[in-house]
Amino acid sequence: MKEKAKERIYGQPKYYYKLLPWMCDKMVTTNPGTVVQLRYLSDEHFQQLFVAHAVSIQGFALGCRLVIAIDSSHMSGPYRGVLFSATAYDANDSMFPLAFGIMSSENYEDWSWFLQNLKKVVAEKEVVIISDRHPALLRSVPEVFGLENHAYYYRHLKENFSTFVSKQITKGNKGKENALQFLDSIAYAKLEHDYNISMYELRKYNDALATWVEDNSPEHWAMSKFPKQRWDKMTTNLAESFNVWLRHERHQSICNFLMEHMAKLGSMLVKHKEQSNNWKGSLGPQIEENVLQNIVKGEVYPVTPFMNGIFRVCIAVILSIGHNVADFVNECYKFPMQDLIYAGFFSSIETHDMPIVDDHGVVRSITGQVFLSLKPSHAKRPPGRPRKKRIEFQFQDK
């Protein structure tokens, strides 16, 4: 009954992709500058789709930091599909959707194609890509963006380390907890000196664990080792926010997904723009909270980027000379940058002239014009009810 209800709302599953070529053209004509790449096989079965709306491209170019989180999640429905996402940070450290893709599968070829299109969107800018260690990403990200620009999510690595620890340590939960604390110290050490001390302590504790760390490319996840500017971004929170943001839309047909995504994106842009106009000072509330936390801790705080590192100023010194700490925060976190990020205009698709699919599966306009139509991808969801319960990671905030 549930599937029949969906058919009444979204049409027959075999027709889901029929209107996709028309939809792609409409997205570009509605918002000029939007990048849409659609690939299909010679037998007209869907293969890959890449979308970056003009307002997202403009906002990223004008004000976002040069770090992009990429991730994937599965789409439901009778035909398998995978949603790829590329998400940036605005001046308040909130999610700023840059691009997404819908693929018939997830493999090296799919990720490579998606990343090559993403590379064209960011143009000549050198960006840092943060991802998990999916084998396809370990190969495709360095090929497209450079090995030195590939940072790994720490939480996934910590999960792997935790599994390894369980096999090495027989001291129970306390021993595992100590080992994980050593790893946190290594990952979040901001200076090479601190990293070396933490590694020394871990090696004294368990030589095999220290060797594991050295063998798992710390230059891609440890703060002090990563050669480029990653703005202290260590977790998967941003990419997962995108997946949660579209958790309901991912269960719809592909054309409905595209329209719902546009509606949500438009609402998000307006909301963030209005919220920034209500900032109490030059910093957004999330950044202001981070500054206050650092003031309480009396720690160093990142201010102006310089070459491959960051000048860091002791907050106690700033306060002692009577200055406002916010004045020393990098301009990328301040209102003028947020204003630039959300300066663009975005319109939803008008559907009054949307063609229809006739009884023979042909896409026609009301005047009889025939449009190119596609068939679903060859991969089809296996029978049975799909699993919807999300598997939680052990270290959600790491």
Disulfide bonds with the S-S distance in Angstrom:
none
